[in-house]
């Protein structure tokens, strides 16, 4: 999809993050998405203040910001926010920051501080397909992979999944766990 940074042409659009109006002439992120109301599969945009986008959709903003070569008054502030909120690619292992997520395999809550694996999922939102994270306990990974196959979704083989989790968790800009903390993931995905 083709996201863009542009100047707001009117003061009518609201920011997807803070819900406040984006003033005419203010720079904004246009996040392209498939318009669910288009009969021919047309595309549309969701708009964000740059600072709101940096905090909420840093991974989508980062490449657009890097390619944006026009003047940007608060570039250093926006880049610092992006760096702070940049998430590692999925799948990755992390410690749950709170106890609100549920495991997609066993449907139990994942306790705050507990090791979990984040997978990218596409779900149908009010404005069409949206990407988000789905989580599984490390111990539930075999069951999670089986459910994915049962539901007709493509799941990587265990060794390939382990390689992806290790790469994304340990070698990203912000490592999410230590190599020792991945021991339960390695045990769950052992052949």
DAQUIFEN-V656638 format. One record per backbone hydrogen bond with DSSP energy under -0.5 kcal/mol. CO is the residue of the C=O (numbers start at 1). NH is the residue of the N-H. E is the energy in kcal/mol with one decimal. If there is no record, write none. Layout:
BEGIN
co/nh/e
CO/NH/E
CO/NH/E
END
This chain:
BEGIN
co/nh/e
1/3/-0.9
4/6/-0.5
4/30/-3.8
6/28/-2.6
8/25/-2.7
13/22/-2.9
15/19/-1.3
20/15/-2.9
21/23/-0.7
23/26/-2.1
26/8/-2.6
27/50/-0.6
28/6/-2.2
28/30/-0.5
29/31/-0.7
29/48/-1.9
30/4/-2.1
30/32/-0.8
31/46/-2.1
33/44/-2.7
34/36/-0.5
35/38/-1.4
38/41/-0.8
42/35/-2.5
44/33/-2.5
46/31/-3.4
47/16/-2.3
48/29/-2.4
49/53/-2.6
50/54/-2.3
51/55/-1.3
52/56/-2.2
53/57/-2.6
57/60/-0.7
57/61/-2.2
58/62/-2.6
59/63/-0.6
60/64/-0.7
61/65/-3.0
62/66/-2.2
63/67/-1.5
64/68/-0.9
67/69/-0.7
72/75/-1.7
74/78/-2.6
75/79/-3.1
76/80/-2.0
77/81/-2.1
78/82/-2.6
79/83/-2.6
80/84/-2.0
81/85/-2.0
82/86/-1.3
92/118/-3.3
94/116/-2.7
96/113/-3.1
101/110/-2.7
102/135/-0.6
103/107/-1.6
108/103/-2.9
109/111/-0.7
111/114/-2.3
114/96/-2.5
115/138/-0.9
116/94/-2.5
117/136/-1.6
118/91/-0.8
118/92/-1.4
119/134/-2.6
121/123/-0.5
121/132/-2.6
123/125/-0.8
123/130/-3.0
125/128/-1.7
128/125/-2.3
130/123/-2.9
132/121/-3.0
134/119/-3.3
135/104/-2.8
136/117/-2.7
137/140/-0.6
138/141/-1.3
140/144/-2.7
141/145/-2.5
142/146/-2.0
143/147/-2.4
144/148/-2.2
145/149/-2.0
146/150/-2.7
147/151/-2.0
148/153/-2.7
149/152/-1.6
157/161/-2.8
158/162/-2.5
159/163/-2.1
160/164/-2.3
161/165/-2.7
162/166/-2.7
163/167/-2.7
164/168/-2.8
165/169/-2.3
166/170/-2.5
166/171/-0.5
167/171/-1.8
169/176/-1.9
169/177/-0.8
173/175/-0.5
178/182/-0.7
179/182/-0.8
180/183/-1.6
181/184/-0.5
182/186/-2.5
183/187/-2.5
184/188/-2.2
185/189/-1.9
187/190/-0.8
END
